Amino acid sequence: MAAKSKTSPNAAAVSAEGYRERHIAAQDGLTLYIREYGDANSGAAPLLCLTGLTRNSGDYHDFASAQAQTRRVISLDYRGRGRSAYDPDWRNYKPQVYLSDIRHVLTATNCHHVVVVGTSLGAMLAMGLAVAAPGALAGAILNDAGPELDPAGIARILDYVGDDTGVDNWDAATARMKTLFPSVSIDTEAGWRAIAERTFRDGDDGRLYYDWDTKIVNNLRAARELPDLWPFFRALRGLPVLALRGETSDVLSPATFERMGEDMPNLTRVVVPGVGHVPTLEEPVSKRAVGAFLKAL
């Protein structure tokens, strides 16, 4: 099935929902899509929102809209996701390239000192930035991921990432979301439909398909084990860091969460009750924790 068409580089527009859309060329010429919210001249540290493995900037819309009242917010679609272009070489779907893309986005947006809000993969990329571009970080929020990942949760995620069978309609897409994310804090049909619309795209054959290049899973399946991420986590020492864990998360274990606190005494840790992988940041506990954390920056 053909990939959906992409907008040309350097395009800019203001969406109906008020955020600014840009398409920029990455270091290798591939087109990346970003959203910008808020006042670029705000004196508060900007937020850089990094999503999970398969997700896109739409996930952060409500969060970014709220934070844009006081600061600039940037979110992006990684290559191979959402409105960013698919990479013709799947071997480029790896953290080193994602980090290079992120650094390029920061340069292109003239945004050089940010608080990273990283969910799942985004949390690991926040740790990577602490090594690759330490001067770029003013702080970090790590949402339900850390320097060790539970194999059970990773296996669950990899099981669906490469599936491109599609579904017939939006009702089926919504039902699949409920199956894939049973412990996410969404409790209305409208909420489930909204996440489905951020997850699926129209295919050329009239069916709906995941809005990511299913080849993003190839490198992950080929990897025998994850590298030691504790040195990357420790690179955040000296910065304000908030770590959130869903109470029933199958990705960030209680033991790893506890060790993170022991390893970084200044780390602020918050458990979001009744939630698995991942907190949406819209839960009352999440909002209070993030609000207090950002207020101090």
C-alpha positions, 0 to 999 in steps of 0.5 A: 500500500502506498504511503500517504503524500507529504507536504513540501518542506518549509511550508508554514500555516496556522491551523484552525486550532491555533497552532503553527504548522511547519515542515522543515528538512532534516539533515538528510533532506527528509521532511519533518512536521512540527507544531508550535504553540504559544509566544515564541518570545515568552521568557519562560523555558520552552517545552519540547514534547516528544512522543512515544514510539508510534505516536505523533504530535496530536497526542500533545495538543490539549497539553500544549494548548494549556501550557501555551498560555505561559510559554512556547511549546514545540512538538514534532512527528518523528520520521515515519510517523504522522505528517513527517515523511517516511524514510526510504531506508528503515535502518534510519529508524533508530535513536541516533537519527531521531536525536539528530532530527530533534537537534535539527528541529531545535536549530531550525526553530531557534530554540536552544534551551528547553524542558523536554516532556518525553513520553515512553520513547520520548523519555529515553530520547530526553536522556539521550539529549542529556548526553548529545546536547547537554546545553540544550536542556533546562529540565525534563519530564520523563513519562512512564519510561526510564533506563530499564524497560520491562520486557513484557511491556516491550513485547506487547508494543512490538506485537502491534507496531508492525501490523499493517492489516488495517480496519474497515471503519472508524468504529473498528478503529476505536474498538482496536484502541480500547484493546491496545490501550486498556489501561489508559485513562480514557473513559468516554467514547468521544475520547476513544474516537479522538485517540483513534483519529490520531492513530489511523489514516485513510489508505488508498484502498478505503480502509484505515491503517496505522499512521506510522511506517510499520518498518519502524519496528525492524531495528527493534526486533533485530536488537538482541538487547537494549543498551545500558541506559543508566549512564544516559539517565545519570546525565540528567543529574543536576537538572530539574527532573520529574518522573511519572509512572502509571501505577499499573505500567508494564513498561516502567516497573516499580523496582526501576522507578525506585532505583531511579530515585535512589540513583538521582536523589533530586528526582521528583517521582509521582505515581499516577493511580489507576493508569498503565502505560502511559499516563496522558498527562491529563489525569488530575495527579499528572496535571498537579505534578507537571504544573508544580514542576513547571512553575518552579522553572 
